[in-house]
Amino acid sequence: MTTTSKDKAIKYTDSLMLIFLGVAVITSQLSIAASSFGIGGLIILTSFRLVLSRTDLHIDRTLLILFGLFITAQIISSLYSSTPMESLDNIYRKISIYIIFFAAILFIKSEGELKLFIKIFIIFTAIVSSLELSLFAFDIKTILNRPLSEFRLGYFGYAITSGEIKMTVLLLTIPFLLVKKDYIMNKIFLALLSFPILLTYYLTNARNAILGLMAGLIIIGALKNRYFLGGLIAFVVLFLLFAPAPVTERMNSILELNHPSNRNRFIMWDTGMKIIKDHPLLGVGDLDNNRVYRTYKTPEFHGEGSHMHSNVFQILVSFGAVGLMTWLLVMFYIFIKSIKTYFKTRKNGFLSLLVLTSITSMAAMQISGLTEWNFGDAEYAAVFWFTLALGFISHRLNSIAKVNAV
């Protein structure tokens, strides 16, 4: 291959990479099949791109090492499980989603590409949310036959997953509404797009996503706008004081130990502890959790044992203390790296907002994942890994800008 033809192949491959990245991330809220198609394309294109040239591709070595440790822990756990091939097949499907994180870091080359990607992402999410609101309005007579607080909007997927995806998109959008400059689009238009996303997020009634969003908003207020933080606190207090009873009951149920949803989780976690005691170091492998669960307890309610409804408990059950330790190292490193990058990019308004999204997305995932297995949710993970990549992309673009300025 001549130098000219090789350069053209690299250029076209990088362009295709962005298209497949968009399919993998943006369509996950509408179709897991489309998102999986995008992930498959990313894996093939990344492999081809590395064969063509890797000299212009740079990534954090510590990050690669930590991911390698986590993946190795999962493989070892699988090899020692009762059915190794089943576990290996399951972890392959989860590991394949990581390509979104690495492809975004490697192949998004400019602020212009980022702005276009984010603009399409927000517009697409607003369109999907508007369609959901139309379906909701069509079903309103049926819905009103039961308390609205018990309704969970989930026309294109599981309500909790939908709530977590919208939570993350809102954490991406809100910072751009708090600054004077229009970085991705006119703020009035951005606010109009955010409205259906916010409304459908609320209608998912996903309590863990509510806590996750609140954690993210507190960080945004603390790092970016203290007036926003004060207004947020005042809004929450007034909302809890004057909101309709069904709404406040739903919020209060988060702390109600005897609420059926909470009580059921305690039962599952208690059973999970029994599994962990029998497999403390390596776990049982990434097996059918319901099958493993039934060897310890017969499920008594809907959904019991399908997974452990907690990132920490599920990782301990599947991969043991070794898996949890390596997972925490990956998460902690990404979080600390993003915080350091945020302070380094504060002079670049656009990049600092993107790093802020990475920080808040991590915080929201960890908080919402205390009572839900969202790390293993493919649809949510596609969006989550992209937002985590924003911190590393911003670090690279900021470094390039400094070099060019010299």
C-alpha positions as CSV (number, residue, x, y, z in Angstrom):
1,M,0.0,0.0,0.0
2,T,1.5,3.4,-1.0
3,T,1.7,6.2,1.5
4,T,-1.0,8.2,-0.2
5,S,-3.5,5.3,-0.4
6,K,-2.6,4.4,3.3
7,D,-3.4,8.0,4.4
8,K,-6.7,7.9,2.5
9,A,-7.6,4.5,4.1
10,I,-6.8,6.0,7.6
11,K,-8.9,9.1,6.9
12,Y,-11.9,7.0,5.7
13,T,-11.6,4.6,8.6
14,D,-11.5,7.4,11.1
15,S,-14.6,8.9,9.6
16,L,-16.4,5.6,9.6
17,M,-15.3,5.1,13.2
18,L,-17.3,8.3,14.3
19,I,-20.4,7.0,12.5
20,F,-20.3,3.7,14.2
21,L,-19.5,5.3,17.5
22,G,-22.6,7.4,17.1
23,V,-24.7,4.3,16.3
24,A,-23.3,2.5,19.3
25,V,-23.9,5.3,21.8
26,I,-26.8,7.4,20.5
27,T,-29.2,4.6,19.4
28,S,-28.7,2.5,22.7
29,Q,-31.8,4.3,24.2
30,L,-34.0,3.1,21.3
31,S,-32.6,-0.2,20.0
32,I,-30.0,-2.6,21.6
33,A,-29.7,-4.3,18.2
34,A,-28.6,-1.1,16.5
35,S,-26.2,-0.3,19.4
36,S,-24.7,-3.8,19.2
37,F,-24.3,-3.3,15.4
38,G,-22.4,-0.1,16.1
39,I,-20.2,-1.9,18.7
40,G,-19.4,-4.7,16.3
41,G,-18.4,-2.1,13.7
42,L,-16.2,-0.3,16.1
43,I,-14.3,-3.5,17.0
44,I,-13.7,-4.3,13.4
45,L,-12.7,-0.8,12.4
46,T,-10.4,-0.4,15.4
47,S,-8.6,-3.6,14.6
48,F,-8.2,-2.5,10.9
49,R,-7.0,0.9,12.0
50,L,-4.4,-0.5,14.3
51,V,-3.1,-2.6,11.4
52,L,-2.9,0.4,9.2
53,S,-1.1,2.6,11.7
54,R,-0.9,3.1,15.4
55,T,1.8,5.7,15.5
56,D,-0.7,8.6,15.8
57,L,-2.8,6.9,18.4
58,H,-2.0,7.5,22.0
59,I,-3.7,6.4,25.2
60,D,-3.0,6.5,28.9
61,R,-0.8,3.4,29.7
62,T,-1.9,3.3,33.3
63,L,-5.5,3.1,32.1
64,L,-4.7,0.2,29.8
65,I,-2.9,-1.6,32.6
66,L,-5.8,-1.2,35.0
67,F,-8.3,-2.4,32.4
68,G,-6.1,-5.3,31.7
69,L,-6.1,-6.3,35.4
70,F,-9.9,-6.1,35.6
71,I,-10.3,-8.1,32.4
72,T,-7.8,-10.7,33.6
73,A,-9.6,-11.0,36.9
74,Q,-12.8,-11.7,35.0
75,I,-11.1,-14.3,32.8
76,I,-9.6,-16.1,35.8
77,S,-12.9,-16.1,37.6
78,S,-14.5,-17.6,34.5
79,L,-11.9,-20.3,34.2
80,Y,-12.6,-21.4,37.8
81,S,-16.4,-21.2,37.5
82,S,-18.6,-24.2,37.3
83,T,-19.3,-23.5,33.5
84,P,-16.2,-21.6,32.2
85,M,-17.5,-21.3,28.6
86,E,-20.8,-19.7,29.6
87,S,-18.9,-17.2,31.8
88,L,-16.3,-16.4,29.2
89,D,-19.1,-15.8,26.6
90,N,-20.9,-13.4,29.0
91,I,-17.8,-11.4,29.9
92,Y,-16.9,-11.1,26.2
93,R,-20.3,-9.4,25.6
94,K,-19.7,-7.0,28.5
95,I,-16.0,-6.3,27.7
96,S,-16.9,-5.6,24.0
97,I,-18.8,-2.4,25.2
98,Y,-15.5,-1.0,26.5
99,I,-14.6,-0.4,22.8
100,I,-16.9,2.7,23.0
101,F,-14.6,4.2,25.7
102,F,-11.4,3.5,23.9
103,A,-12.6,4.3,20.4
104,A,-13.9,7.7,21.6
105,I,-10.6,8.5,23.2
106,L,-8.5,7.4,20.2
107,F,-10.6,8.7,17.2
108,I,-12.4,11.9,18.2
109,K,-9.7,14.3,17.0
110,S,-11.2,17.8,17.4
111,E,-13.6,20.0,19.3
112,G,-15.6,20.3,16.1
113,E,-16.2,16.6,16.0
114,L,-17.2,16.5,19.7
115,K,-19.6,19.4,19.3
116,L,-21.3,17.8,16.3
117,F,-21.5,14.4,18.1
118,I,-23.0,15.9,21.3
119,K,-25.5,18.0,19.3
120,I,-26.8,15.0,17.4
121,F,-26.9,13.0,20.6
122,I,-29.0,15.6,22.4
123,I,-31.4,16.2,19.5
124,F,-31.9,12.4,19.0
125,T,-32.6,12.0,22.7
126,A,-35.1,14.9,22.6
127,I,-36.9,13.3,19.6
128,V,-37.1,9.9,21.3
129,S,-38.4,11.6,24.5
130,S,-41.0,13.6,22.6
131,L,-42.2,10.3,21.0
132,E,-42.4,8.8,24.4
133,L,-44.5,11.7,25.6
134,S,-46.8,11.3,22.6
135,L,-47.3,7.6,23.5
136,F,-47.8,8.6,27.2
137,A,-50.5,11.1,26.2
138,F,-52.2,8.4,24.1
139,D,-52.3,6.0,27.1
140,I,-53.2,8.7,29.7
141,K,-56.7,7.3,30.3
142,T,-55.3,3.9,31.2
143,I,-52.5,5.3,33.2
144,L,-54.8,7.5,35.3
145,N,-56.5,4.4,36.6
146,R,-53.6,3.8,38.9
147,P,-51.4,6.3,40.9
148,L,-49.1,8.2,38.7
149,S,-46.3,7.6,41.2
150,E,-46.5,3.9,40.4
151,F,-46.3,4.5,36.6
152,R,-42.9,3.9,35.0
153,L,-42.3,5.2,31.5
154,G,-40.5,2.6,29.5
155,Y,-41.8,2.4,25.9
156,F,-38.4,1.6,24.3
157,G,-36.8,-0.3,27.1
158,Y,-36.7,-1.0,30.8
159,A,-37.8,2.1,32.8
160,I,-34.8,2.2,35.1
161,T,-32.4,1.9,32.1
162,S,-34.3,4.7,30.4
163,G,-34.1,6.8,33.5
164,E,-30.3,6.3,33.9
165,I,-29.7,7.1,30.2
166,K,-31.7,10.4,30.5
167,M,-29.9,11.1,33.8
168,T,-26.6,11.0,32.0
169,V,-27.8,13.1,29.0
170,L,-29.1,15.7,31.4
171,L,-25.7,15.8,33.2
172,L,-24.2,16.4,29.7
173,T,-26.7,19.1,28.8
174,I,-27.2,21.1,32.0
175,P,-23.6,22.5,32.3
176,F,-24.0,24.1,28.8
177,L,-27.1,25.9,30.1
178,L,-25.2,27.5,33.0
179,V,-22.6,29.3,31.0
180,K,-22.9,32.5,28.9
181,K,-21.4,31.2,25.7
182,D,-23.3,28.9,23.3
183,Y,-20.8,26.1,22.8
184,I,-22.9,23.5,21.0
185,M,-26.2,25.4,20.1
186,N,-28.3,28.3,21.1
187,K,-29.2,27.9,24.8
188,I,-32.9,28.6,24.3
189,F,-33.0,25.8,21.7
190,L,-31.0,23.6,24.1
191,A,-33.4,24.3,26.9
192,L,-36.4,23.4,24.7
193,L,-34.7,20.1,23.8
194,S,-33.9,19.4,27.4
195,F,-37.5,19.8,28.5
196,P,-38.9,16.5,27.0
197,I,-35.8,14.7,28.2
198,L,-36.3,16.0,31.8
199,L,-40.0,15.2,31.7
200,T,-39.6,11.7,30.5
201,Y,-36.8,11.2,33.0
202,Y,-39.2,12.1,35.8
203,L,-41.9,9.8,34.4
204,T,-39.5,6.8,34.6
205,N,-39.9,7.0,38.3
206,A,-36.4,5.5,38.7
207,R,-35.5,6.4,42.2
208,N,-31.8,5.4,41.8
209,A,-31.6,7.7,38.8
210,I,-33.1,10.5,40.8
211,L,-30.4,10.1,43.4
212,G,-27.7,9.8,40.7
213,L,-28.9,13.0,39.0
214,M,-28.9,14.9,42.3
215,A,-25.4,13.8,43.1
216,G,-24.3,15.0,39.6
217,L,-26.1,18.3,40.0
218,I,-24.5,19.0,43.4
219,I,-21.1,18.5,41.9
220,I,-22.0,20.8,39.0
221,G,-23.1,23.4,41.5
222,A,-20.0,23.0,43.7
223,L,-17.5,23.2,40.8
224,K,-19.2,25.5,38.3
225,N,-21.9,27.7,39.8
226,R,-22.6,28.2,43.5
227,Y,-25.8,30.1,42.7
228,F,-27.0,27.0,40.9
229,L,-26.2,24.9,44.0
230,G,-28.1,27.2,46.3
231,G,-31.1,27.3,43.9
232,L,-31.0,23.5,43.6
233,I,-31.2,23.1,47.4
234,A,-34.0,25.6,47.7
235,F,-35.9,23.8,44.8
236,V,-35.6,20.4,46.5
237,V,-36.8,21.7,49.9
238,L,-39.8,23.5,48.3
239,F,-40.6,20.5,46.1
240,L,-40.7,18.1,49.1
241,L,-42.8,20.6,51.0
242,F,-45.4,21.4,48.4
243,A,-45.4,18.6,45.8
244,P,-48.5,16.4,45.6
245,A,-48.7,13.5,48.1
246,P,-48.1,10.7,45.6
247,V,-44.9,12.4,44.4
248,T,-43.5,13.0,47.9
249,E,-44.4,9.4,48.8
250,R,-42.3,8.1,45.9
251,M,-39.4,10.3,47.1
252,N,-39.8,9.3,50.7
253,S,-39.9,5.6,49.8
254,I,-36.2,5.9,49.0
255,L,-35.5,5.9,52.7
256,E,-38.4,3.7,53.8
257,L,-36.8,0.4,54.9
258,N,-40.1,-1.5,54.7
259,H,-41.0,-0.3,51.2
260,P,-41.5,-3.5,49.1
261,S,-38.8,-2.6,46.6
262,N,-36.3,-1.8,49.4
263,R,-37.1,-4.8,51.5
264,N,-36.7,-7.1,48.4
265,R,-33.3,-5.7,47.8
266,F,-32.3,-6.4,51.4
267,I,-33.4,-10.0,50.9
268,M,-31.4,-10.4,47.7
269,W,-28.3,-8.8,49.3
270,D,-28.6,-11.2,52.3
271,T,-28.6,-14.1,49.8
272,G,-25.8,-12.5,47.9
273,M,-23.7,-12.5,51.1
274,K,-24.1,-16.2,51.4
275,I,-22.9,-16.7,47.8
276,I,-19.9,-14.4,48.5
277,K,-19.0,-16.3,51.7
278,D,-18.7,-19.5,49.6
279,H,-16.8,-17.8,46.8
280,P,-14.9,-14.9,48.4
281,L,-11.9,-14.4,46.1
282,L,-13.0,-15.2,42.5
283,G,-16.8,-15.4,42.8
284,V,-18.9,-17.8,40.8
285,G,-18.1,-16.3,37.4
286,D,-20.4,-14.4,35.0
287,L,-23.1,-17.1,35.0
288,D,-26.9,-17.0,34.9
289,N,-27.4,-15.2,38.2
290,N,-30.9,-16.6,38.7
291,R,-29.6,-20.1,38.4
292,V,-26.9,-19.5,41.0
293,Y,-29.4,-17.7,43.3
294,R,-31.8,-20.6,43.3
295,T,-29.2,-22.9,44.8
296,Y,-29.3,-20.7,47.9
297,K,-32.9,-19.4,48.0
298,T,-36.2,-19.9,46.1
299,P,-37.3,-16.5,44.7
300,E,-40.5,-15.2,46.3
301,F,-41.2,-12.1,44.3
302,H,-40.9,-10.8,40.7
303,G,-37.4,-10.2,39.6
304,E,-35.7,-11.7,42.7
305,G,-32.4,-13.2,41.8
306,S,-32.3,-12.0,38.2
307,H,-29.3,-9.9,39.3
308,M,-28.2,-8.5,42.7
309,H,-29.5,-5.0,42.2
310,S,-26.2,-3.5,43.2
311,N,-22.9,-3.0,41.3
312,V,-20.8,-3.9,44.3
313,F,-22.8,-7.0,45.3
314,Q,-23.0,-8.3,41.7
315,I,-19.3,-7.9,41.0
316,L,-18.5,-9.6,44.3
317,V,-20.9,-12.5,43.5
318,S,-19.5,-12.8,39.9
319,F,-15.8,-12.0,40.3
320,G,-15.1,-12.0,44.0
321,A,-12.9,-9.7,46.0
322,V,-10.2,-9.7,43.3
323,G,-12.7,-8.6,40.7
324,L,-14.1,-5.9,42.9
325,M,-10.7,-4.6,43.8
326,T,-9.6,-4.3,40.1
327,W,-13.0,-2.7,39.2
328,L,-12.6,-0.1,41.9
329,L,-9.1,0.7,40.8
330,V,-10.4,1.4,37.2
331,M,-13.2,3.5,38.5
332,F,-11.1,5.4,41.0
333,Y,-8.3,6.1,38.4
334,I,-10.8,7.5,35.8
335,F,-12.5,9.7,38.5
336,I,-9.2,11.1,39.8
337,K,-7.8,11.6,36.3
338,S,-11.0,13.5,35.3
339,I,-10.8,15.8,38.4
340,K,-7.2,16.6,37.7
341,T,-8.0,17.3,34.0
342,Y,-10.9,19.6,35.0
343,F,-8.6,21.9,36.9
344,K,-6.1,21.8,34.0
345,T,-8.8,22.8,31.4
346,R,-10.6,25.5,33.3
347,K,-9.3,28.1,30.9
348,N,-11.0,26.2,28.0
349,G,-14.7,26.6,28.7
350,F,-15.9,23.9,26.3
351,L,-13.4,21.2,27.4
352,S,-13.9,21.9,31.1
353,L,-17.6,21.4,30.7
354,L,-17.0,18.0,29.0
355,V,-14.6,16.9,31.8
356,L,-17.3,18.0,34.3
357,T,-19.7,15.7,32.5
358,S,-17.2,12.8,32.9
359,I,-17.0,13.6,36.7
360,T,-20.7,13.8,37.2
361,S,-21.4,10.7,35.1
362,M,-19.1,8.7,37.3
363,A,-20.6,10.0,40.5
364,A,-24.2,9.4,39.2
365,M,-23.3,5.9,38.1
366,Q,-21.8,5.0,41.4
367,I,-24.7,6.5,43.4
368,S,-27.5,5.0,41.2
369,G,-25.6,1.7,41.1
370,L,-25.8,1.3,44.9
371,T,-29.2,-0.3,44.4
372,E,-29.1,-1.3,40.7
373,W,-26.8,-3.4,38.5
374,N,-26.3,-0.6,36.0
375,F,-22.6,-1.3,35.2
376,G,-23.8,-4.5,33.5
377,D,-26.7,-2.8,31.7
378,A,-25.6,-2.7,28.0
379,E,-27.9,0.1,26.9
380,Y,-26.9,2.4,29.8
381,A,-23.2,1.3,29.6
382,A,-23.0,2.5,26.0
383,V,-23.8,6.0,27.1
384,F,-21.9,5.8,30.3
385,W,-18.6,4.8,28.7
386,F,-18.9,7.6,26.2
387,T,-19.3,10.3,28.8
388,L,-16.4,8.8,30.8
389,A,-14.2,9.1,27.7
390,L,-14.9,12.9,27.5
391,G,-12.4,13.6,30.3
392,F,-9.6,11.8,28.5
393,I,-10.5,13.3,25.1
394,S,-10.4,16.8,26.7
395,H,-7.0,16.0,28.3
396,R,-5.6,15.2,24.9
397,L,-7.1,18.1,23.1
398,N,-6.0,20.5,25.8
399,S,-2.4,19.2,25.6
400,I,-2.4,19.6,21.8
401,A,-3.8,23.2,22.2
402,K,-1.0,24.1,24.6
403,V,1.7,22.7,22.2
404,N,0.2,24.6,19.3
405,A,0.2,27.8,21.4
406,V,3.9,27.6,22.1
